[in-house]
């Protein structure tokens, strides 16, 4: 809508023209300074009347048409900006590859192709500005026909038109007063607020003048990695409690009257409830509060008599909103200027017939990348787009706009729009977004459809169906998703070249299909110069064309699960705006091309592959680990594959992994082509030295005899550790001293015969630096052993000597123990099975252990009665099979 796109385009124009000095010089050289001033004047005039035009949109068709025309013009202007910026970017990239460009030489003595490109850029900027000026002149003249009122402040009106005032949703003022009272109370205390719907009111309470004056210092404890600043509170989940450790030092370390305020959406948060002195539960709005919210939006400007007639219909409409404050607010706004007949029509509308399957479920990070691709996140100074996107996502979740799905670790894995809000969104964007379903019964699916104003489209191909691009008007599309039910059915070879030749303005492109749907990417992909987001995941493609590297605006490229992809384009270094390269499960990739080190904006690099060919097959095409040196913005998990090919440990040191402070996970795989006799895995592992804030670590195919490395034992935040296929290791290291470890998986450590005291951190003679107050594996919840071919004993000397001397505690949180394919293991320590927290015990293909268990269970084994679920070889021997 106009009141969304106009402020955005104006802000972008201001940044481009008035902030960036280089662009000012180009425009001055183009001789369009007066036109720039005129454009700024016209924009301000339009912005001044935008709120009043928005208010009249529903009841004045002519104003509505003017706003639609303004919206289309702004989209076109935005496209012109993109085209100009891309040309400028291309000049920078191509010029940077020319030796003369790096020197201070006269503009006219540049290489001919660079010189003429620069001249063309000036000409292009002049044409763009003049065309923009003419379009705005026309729209401003037409504005004069409607007698629109101007607002006092341009900045103020931008805030009004770009969002609703969501603080109106909250009516529980009493809860705010109670919270303020608790914060001002005597003594030191921990206050727990349950319910994310009241985040706004919590902020109001924290910023109350009395509260501000009552505390000499206020601290934001940042648990979730967000940079959002707030007062004396921390928004945390159940799992994050363990990352905080004990609150005692915070609670009792301050002056009398200090307060700790925690907010959580987890109503079952037992840990927080146990440690809190006061608990405030924020419930859903009452019927009266719902009506007050709706009434303020829909009836505030109605006469008393008219309000009485509409009240009954209004309350029925509220009932259909199912308690969603945002839905109530949207409905109130939509009905504000409607007649009573239109209210009744809305009450009977198909929009209320909800279907559970409505909406497209997608990954949270994917959604944020799509926002980035459309430019929704790029104009806030000093805030990374991904962080801003995370804030918006959390906000939409807290307002019940998005329905989320979580995994067992409480991580958000997917989301979709709530059913009712989905219908509202479709209504508001009905002319801009379209979903087309194609099957064999429809010969020309686009024939009777009008797509000239559509900006976002989804094409759903049923089995054995196809389509033609010739009858489809796609030139305005900003995003296109194509899905296919039949993964084994390939897309016609001529479709993609035609499609890529028409999608001049596309920002996001995804093929939601797998297998042979697409087997080759045509060179025409280089024509999609505005493309920011490209998802090729799961396709059976073997090669990407070099023209892909002409997509200078590309921010996100997903090639995960492209298992037949053998190499990346050689000019990857040109994609200097690339922020996310998702390339996990691309096992056929054998090297990374030179130029990866230039991609300093990368936040995501799933895997880096060390080539074993040296100067052989790949010649000078492959880069080494040193190319990662300047990629210090990497975050999430990085997997280093092919470490067995590293010939010189200095190469590992030059990578400077320790400087990648935002990495939360690291995978190291010591596979490679170097002969077994020459491996130096132990030295490489020692040299890695990753940042000490790692939370996940996977070590695979390591050929050293021990995992003992100082940096591993220094990972105080490590929560998940996985060891796999480490054939030469004979002893497990002292993982029991890792304070945050919650999940430990050990697999195919075939040389280990005895899990002994070293596993706990105890010397072989029984001596230990541990005291009775020490807790070994203090946070471990999940423990799994598998494919331990030689493992026979699980020894724990301190348990045996427990009666003779004091011993440390161990595994107080263990909830699940799983052992598979450990065919020689004889028994499990009773003291581990006696953990009161242990609720799940499973083992599979462990014949000796199975016989031991059957014998003990016949003897009425009291130590295992508290375990709710015991499974042996897939069969339940204790507990309910249905749970």
N, C-alpha and C positions, 0 to 999 in steps of 0.2 A: 504494500500500500504506500501511497505518496508520503504519508507522515512517518514512514520508516526509512524510505530510500533517500528522500530529499536531504535531511540533515546529514546522512552518511556521505552523500556525494559532495555536499558543501564542505564537510570536514576534510574530505580527501582532496578536494580542490585547494583548500587553504593550505594543507600540508605540502602539496606538490608545488604550488606557486609561490607561497609567501614564506615557507620555512626552509625548503631545500635550495641552497644557493646555486647549485649547478643548473637546476631547471630554470631558475630565474635568468641566468645568463643565456641559456638557449632561447628563451622566449624574447629576451631583449634583442638578441641577434636576429630573431625572426621578425622583429618590428611590430609586435602586437601588444605593446604595453597598455595602450589606451583601451583595447578590447578587453584586456584582463581586468582593468578597473571597472569597466561597464558590467562585466559578468559578475563581479563581486557585489556591485550595487543591486543588480537584478536578483541575485540569490537572497540578499538580505530582505528585499521587498517581499519575495515569495515566502520566506521563513516567517516573516512578521504576521502574515495572514493565514498561515497554515492551521493554527489551532481553531480559528473560526470556521475555516473551510471544512475541517474535520467535523465540527459540531453540526454543520448544515448538510453534510454528505447524505444522510439518510432521507431527508425530506426534500432536498433540492436536486433533481436529476441533472440540471445543467452544471451545478457545482461538482457533482459526482463525476460527470464526464470530463470536466476540467482537471480534476484530481487524477483521473485515470490517464489523461493525456500527459500530465506532468510526470506521473510515475514512469510512463514509457520513455519520455524524453530523458529522464534521469538515468534510466537503465542504459540508454544509448550513450549518454555522456560518460557513464562509468566504463562502457566498452571502449570508447575513444581514449580514455585515460589509460586503460590497460594496454591498448595497442601502442600508444606512445611510449609508455613505460617499458614495454617489451622491446621496442626498437632501441631505446636508450640502453637497456640492459645488454642487448646483443652487441652493441657498439663497445661496451665496457669489456665483455667477455672475449670477443674476437680481438679487440685491441690489446688486451692483456697478454694474449698469446704472441703478439708481435714484439720483437725486441725493441724497436724504436719507440713503442708506446710507453715503455717503462722509463725512457729517458726524457729529459726536458728539451724537447725539440719543437720547432715551429709547427703549428697546426697544419700549414700548407705543405710541409715536407714529410707528412705521414705517408704510409703506403697508399697507393691510389684507391684500393677498394675501401680502406678505412676512411680516407678523406671524403669520398663520394657518399659513403654511408652517413657521415656526420652532416654533410650538406643536405642530404635527403631528410635527416632528422629535423633540421631547422625548418625545412619546407613543410614537413608533416605537422609539426607543432603549430605553424601559422595557420594551416588549413583547419586543424582541430579547433583552435581557439576561435577563429572566425565563424565556423559552423556552430559552435556552442553558443556564441554570442547571438547569432541570428535566431536560434531556437528559443533561447530565453527571452529575447525581445518579443517574440510572438506570444509566448505564454503569459508574460507580464501584461501585454496589451489586453489579452483576453480576460485577465483577472479583473480589469477595471469594470467589466459588465456586471459584477456580482455584489458590489458594495460590501466587500469583506472588511471586517474590523482588524486593525493591527494590534498586536500584543505589545506590552511595554518593553520586554527584553527578548532579544533573539536567543540568548543562551537559555533563558527560562523556558521559552516555547519549545526549544529542542528537547528539553527534559520532559515537557508535557506530552509532546507528540510521540516520543519514542517508547513510552512505557506507561502502564497503569500505575496508579498510586496504590501499591499492594498493602500498605499499612492499614487501609480501610477494612481489610479482611478481618482483622483481629478485634474482637470485642471483649475479651476477657481482661478488662482493666483491673479487676480485683486481684487477679493473679500477679499483675505487675506491681501493684501496691504491696502485696505480700512479699514479693521478691525484694523490693526496695527495703522493706522493713527488716528482712533477714540480713541483708547486706549491711544495714546500719546497726544491727544488734550488737550486744556486748559479747566478748569472748571470741576465741578462734574457732572456726567451724568450716566444714565442707558441705556445700549446698549442691544438691543434684536436681537438675531440671529435666524432666522426661517429656519428649514431644517436640519434634522439629517444626511443627506448624507455627509455633510461637517465637520463632527466632527473632522476628522484628521487635516484639515486646521485650525480649531479653535484652536486646541492644538498647531499647529505650530506658530500661531499668539501670543498666550499667552506665549510661550517659546522663542519668539524673544528676542535677547539680549537687544535691546533698551527698550522693554517692561519690561523685568526683572529689568533693572537698573533704570527704571522710578518710580518703586513702592517700598517703604520701607517695606511694608508687603502685602502678598497676601493670601487670605482666600478662602478655598473650603467650600461652604455652602451645606451640605449633606442633601438633601430633601428626596431622594428615598430609603434611607437605605443602599446604596451601599458604600463600603469602598474604592472605586476607588479614588485616589488622583489626583486632577487637580488644575489649577490655577484660582483664582478670578472669578469663574463661577459656575453656578448651573444649572443642567439639570432638568427642571421641566415641568409639564403639567399644563393645565388650573386649575385643581382642587387644585394643590399644591400651587397656589397663595394665597389661603385663609389660608393655613397652615403657610405661611410666615408672614401673617399680613402686616402691613404697612411697606414700604421700607424707609419711611422718616427718621427713626432713623439711618439707614445704609447710606442713601444717604447724609444726611446733618451732620451726626455725625463725619465724617472723615475730613481729611485735604482737602484743595482745590486741585482739580485734581484727586480725588478719582473716581474710576469707578466700576460699578456693571455690570457684563456681564452675561446674561441669554441666554441659548439655549433651544429651544423647537421644537418639531416636529409638534406641533399643529398650522397649518396655520390660524385657525380661532380664535386664542387666543386674544380675545378682551381685557381682563384684562391686559395682558402684554403690548399690544400695547398702551393702554391708559396711562400706567405709564412709558413708555420708551421715552427717548429723541431721540434715533437713532434706526432705524430698518434696518437690513441688511437681505435680502431674498436670500437664496442660491438655485438657480434653478437646474434643471437637466442639465447634460452635453449637450453641443451643438453637432451637427453632426461632426464638425471639431475636437472637443475634444474626441468624441467617436472613430473617426478614428485614432487620435494620440495614444490613449490608445491601440487599437488593433494593430496598425502598430508596436509599440514598442515591443509587445509580439511576433507577428507572422512573422515580416519581417525584424527585425533588423540585422539578419545575412545573408540576401539574397543579391545576386548581383542586381545592379540597373536595368538591363534588366528584370530579373525575377520578381522583385518587380512591375514593370510596368504591366506585364501580369496578376499578381494576384490581382491587386488593385480593378478591377471591381467586381470580385467574392467576395473579402473581404468585400466590401461595401454592397453587397447584404446580406452577412451573418450577418453583423452588423445590418442591417434593421430587420432581423428576431429575433434579441436579444431584441427587444422592449425597448431599452433604459436602460437596466440593466447593470451597469458598471461591476458587478461581472461576469455576463454571457459573456460579451465582453472579459473580461480578461481570463476566462476559455477557451473560443473558440480560442483566440489567442495563448494560451499555447498549446492546443491540435494540432493546425495546424502548429506549428513552424517548424517541420521537414517533413511535408507532401508534396507530389508532387502536381502539379496543378490538376491532375486527382482526387486525393483524396480530394482536395478542392471542386471540382465540385460535387463529390459524397456526401460530407458533406452537400452541399447546397440543395440537393434533398432528404436528409435523412428523415426518418419517425420522427426523434426527433423533428422536427419543427411543427408537427401536434398536436397542444395543445388540451387538454381536460380539462374543468374546474373542473372536479371531481378528477383529479389526486392528489395523495398524501393522507396520512392518517392524519386526524386532531386529535391532542391530546392536553391535558392540559399542560400548560407551566411548572408547577412544576413536572409533570410526566416526561416530557422530560429531565429535569435536573437530576431527580433521575435515569433515564436510563443511562445518561452520567456517573453518579457516579458508577453505577453498572458495567459498562465496564472499569472502572479505568481511565477515561479520566480526572478526576478532582482531583485525590488524591495525586499528587506529588509536589504541590506548598507549600512551607513551610509557616506557620503562616497565611494561608488563608483558611477559611472554604470552603468546597467543594460547599455548596449551594450558597455562595456569588460569588465564582469563576464561577459557572454555570450561575448565573444571569448576570454576566459580558459578558460571551460568548453569551448568549441569546440576550442581548441588542445589542451586536456587529452584530450578524447575522441579526437582525431586521433592524438595521441602514444601513446594506449593501444590503437590499432588498432580502436577501436569504430566509427569513421566512415571510410568510403572516400571520398576526395576526388578531384575532377577540376580540373586547372589549365589556364589558357590559355598562349599562347606566352610571356607575360611572367611566368610563374610565379605568377600570381594565382589564388587558389582561386575557382572559378566555381560549383561545385555539390558536393553531398555526398549520400551515403546510408549507411544502416547496413550494415556488412558482413553477408554472407549468414547466417553462423552466429549472429552477435549479433542479427540480425533475428528469427531463430526463437526465441532465448531471450527477447527482448523480448515477442514475441507470446505466449509461454507465460506470462510473469510478468504480463502485462496483458490476458490473454485475455478477462476479463470486463468490462474497461473500454474496450477499443478494438475496433472492428468495421469491416470493409470489406464493402459490399453491392454486388453487381453486378446491374444491372437490364437486361433485354432484353425483346423482345416476347413471348418464350415464358413469361415469369413474370408472371402476372396480379397477384398480391399478394405482392411480395417480402418484406414485413414480417410476414406472417401467422403463420409458424411460428418467428419469431425473438423472443427475449426481450431487450428493450433498456432495461429499467427501470434497469439499473445501468451502462449505457454512457455514458461521458463524452466520447469522441472517436470520430468516425465519418467514413468516406469513402464517398461514393455514386458509383459508376461507371456512367454511362449509356451503353449501347451505341447504335448507330445507330437513329434513329427510335423511341427508347423514352422513356417518361415514367413518372411515379409519382404516387401520391396521398398527401397528408400525413395523412389521416384515420386510417389504420391504423398510423401510425408514432409511437411514444412518444419524443418528442424533448426533453421538458422538462428532462432532466438534462444534455443535451449542453453541453460546454464548447467544443468545436471541431467544425466541419463543413466538409469539402471536397466539392464536387460537380464531377465531371469529365464531359465529354461527348465521344464520338468524332466526332460530326457537328456541325461548327461552323456549318453553315447551317440547323440545325434549332432553332427557337426554343422556349424553355421555355413551357409553358402559362401564360397570363396570371394564372390564379387560384392558382397554386402559391406564388409568393413572398408574397403577402399572408397566406395561411394559415400558411406556414412562419414568417414573421416574428412572427406572433401567438402562436406556440408556443415559440419559442426564448428563454425567459425568462432563461436562465443562460449563453447563448452568449458566449464571449470572442473566438473567432477564426472568421471566415467567409470562404471563398474559393470562387470559381467558376472552375475550371480549364478554361475553354473560351473560344472566341473568336467573333467575327462576330456573328451575330444570335441567339445563345443567350439573351442578355438585352438587351432594347432599352429597358426602362423600369424604374426603381427605384421601387417603391410607397412611399407615405407611411408605411406601417406599419413601415418601417425604424427609425423613431423609438422603437419599442417595445423595441429591443434595447439596453437601457440599460447592460448590462454589457459591451458589445462593445468590445474593445481593438484588434482587427486586422481590417481589411476590405480584401479584394483584389478590385477590379473591373476589373483590367487587361484590355485587349483587347476590351472590350464596346462595342457600337455604341449606346451611350446618348447622348442629346443634352442631358440635364439631370439634375441631382441635386436631390431634394426638400429643402425647407428643414428638414424634420424630421430630416434627417441631423445637423443642428447641435445636436440634443438628446442626442446620444451623448457626454456629457461625459467619459466614460472613454476615448474613442478615442485610441489612441496611434499607430497606423499606418494610413494610407489610401493605397492604390495605385490610381491612375487612369491609369497609363501606357498608351499606345497606344489610348486612347479617342479616336479621331481625329474623331468627330462631336460630342464634348462641347463645348458653346458657352459655358457659364458655370458658375461655382461658386456655391453658396448664399451669400446675402448675410450670413448670421449666422455665417460661418466663425470669427469672433473668439471665439465661445463655446467652441470646441474647445480649451480652454486646456491640456489634457493631450496634445495632438497633438505627436508627436516626429518623425514621418516623413510628409511629403506627397510622394509620388512621382508626378510629373505630366509626365514627359518624353514627347515625341511626342504631345502634345495640341495640334496645330496650329490647331484651330478655336477654342481659347480666345483671346480678344482682350483680356482685362484680368484683373486680380486684384481681388477685392472688398475694400472697406474693412473693416478688422478683422484682416487678416493680420498687421499689426504687433503685435497682442496675443498672438500665438502664440510667446511667448518661449522655450518649451521645444523648439522645432523644431531638430532635428539635420539633417534632410534636407528640402531644397526644391529639386527638380530644376530647375524653371524659374520665373522671375519675368517676367511680361509687362507691358511698359509700354504703356498704352493711348494710342491716337492720337486718340481721340474727344473728349477734353477734356470740356466740358460739353454735348456733343451727345448721341449715341446712348445712352451709358452714364450720362449725368447725373452724379450724385454717388455712383454705385455703385463707381467705380474708384479705387484708391489709386495713389500714385506711389512712386518709388524711396525716398523718405524713410521709408516704412513698414518698410524693412529695417533701419533704424538700430539697433533693440534686439535684433535676431535674431543675437546674437553667439555662439550655440552651434552655428550651422550648420557642417557638416563635409562632406567628400566634395566633389562638384562642384556648382557653382551656375551656371546659364545665365541670362543677362540678355537677354531677347528684346524687340525693339521699341525699341532704343536710338535708332533714327532718329526716334522720336517725342519725344525729350527736347528741350524748348524752352529750358530754362535749365540751364546747367552747374552752378549752385549746387545743383540737385536731386541731382546725382550726388555732390557733396561731402557733402551731408547724409546720404547713405546710410551713410557711414563704413565703407566696405568693408574698410579696413585693420584694423579691430578684430575682424574675423571670422578669428581666428588659426588656427582648425581647418580652414579650407577648404584642400583639396589641389588642386582643379581649378576653373577659371573659363572659361566660354564667354561671349563677347560678340557679339551679332548686331545689326547696325545697320540692320535693316529697319524700315519704318514708313510712315506716311501723309504725312509732311511732304514738301513739294516739294523736288526735287533742289537747287534754287538756294539753299535756306535751311539746308542741312545744316551741322552744326558737329561732325562726327565727330572731327576731330583734337583739339579741346578736350575733348570727352567722354572720349576715350581717355586723354588726359593726366590728367584728373581722377579716373579710376577708383581708382588707387592701392591695389591689393589687397595682402594680406599677402605678404611677400617669401618665404614658405616654399612658395609654389605649386609643384606638380609638373607640372600640365597646364594648357595655355592654348590656347584656340581663338578665333580672330578671324574673323568672317564678315561679308560685305557691307559692309565698311569702305570709306568713300568718300574718305579722305584720300590724300595723295600719297606719304606715307612712314609707316613703322611706328616711326620713331625716337621713342622715349619712354624717359625715364630709368628708370622703374620696370621696364620690360620687360628692359632690360639689367642690372638689379640682381637678377634672379631666379636666384640661384646654385643653387637646387635644381630648377630647371625641367628635366623629363625628356622631356616631349612637347609639341611646338608644332605647331599646324595653322593655316594661313592659307588662306582660301577666299573666292573671289568678291570680291576687292578691286580693282575695275576701274580706279581712278585711280592706283594705285601704280606708279611707273616704276622704282623701285630697291628692291632687297631690303636690309634693314638688316643690321647687323653681328652676325648670329646666331652666327658662329664663336667669339665670345668667351664664350658661355654655357657654363660649365664642366661642367654635368651633363646637357646635352641629348643624349638617346639616340635620339629619333625626331623627324623633321622632315617635315611634309607641306605642300606648296605647290600650290594648285590655283586655276585661273581668275584668275590675276593677269595680265590680258590686255594691260596696257600695258607690261610688261617686255619689252625687246628683248635685253638683255644682262645676264647674271648676272656682274657684274664684281667688282672688288676690294673694293667696299663690303660685299659679302656676307661677306667674310673679315675685315673690319675694317681695311682699308688705304685710305689717302687716294687721291684721283684722280690725284695727281702721282707716285704710287708710294711716297711716304713713309709710314712706319708707326711707331707706338710699339712694335711687336712686335719681339722679339729672336729669336735662333736657338733660345733655350730655350723659347719660347712654343709651345704646342700649340693649333692651331685645331680646333674641333669635337672636343675630346679624348675624348668618350664617344659620339659619334654612331655608331649601328649601322644605322639604317634611314633612307633618304632617298628621297623620292618627289616627283616633279613631274608635274602633269597639267593638261591643258587650258590650256596657256600659248600662246595663239594667235600672238603676235608674237615669241616667243623664238627668236633665231637663234644667238647666240654664248654660249658659256660661257668667259669669259676669266679667266685667273689670271696676273697679271703677275709675281708672285714666282717662279712656276715658270719663266717664260721667262728671268728674270734670275738664276736659281739658280746658274749657273756664275760669275757676276760677284761675287756677295755672298752672305753667309750668309742663310738664310731660315728661317722657323719651320716646324715640322712641322704636318701637317694630317691629319685624319680617320684616326687610327691604329687605330680599331676598326670602321670601316665594313664591314658584312657584306652589306647589300642595297641596291641602287640600282634604282629603278623609274621609268620615264618613259613617260607615256601621252598621246596626242593633242597632242603638241608638233610640229606638222607642218612648222615652218620651222627647227627645230634642226638645225645642220649637223654637229656633231661633239661628242665628249666629250674632256676633257683626258686624255692618256695617263697622267699622274701619278695621276689618280684611279683609273683602271682598273688601275694597277699595285699598288694596295693589296693586300698579301698576305692581308689579312683578308677581302677582298671575295669572297664565295662565290656570290652570286646577282645576276644582271643581267637585267632585263626591260624591253623597251619595246614599245609597241603604238601603231599608227597614227601613226608618225613616219617618213614616206616618205623625206625627205632623209637622216635619220640611218640609215635602213635601207640605203640605197644606199652610204653611207659605210662601214658595217660590212661589207657583203658584199665590197666592194672590198678592204678591209684584211685580211679573213680569208683571201682568196685569196692574199695575200702572206705567208702564214704569220706572222701577227701574234703575236709572242712575249709581248707585254705582257699578254695576256688568257688565257694558258694556265692560270693558277692559279685562274680563276673556274670553279667546279664546275658551275654551271647558267647557261646563257644562253638566253633565250627571246625570239624576235622574232615579233611578231604571233601569239602563242599557240603557235608552233612551237619545239621544242627544236632549237637549232643546236649546242649543246655541253652535254654532261652526260646523265644517265640520265633519260628521260621518266617512269619509274616512281617517281622519288624526289621 
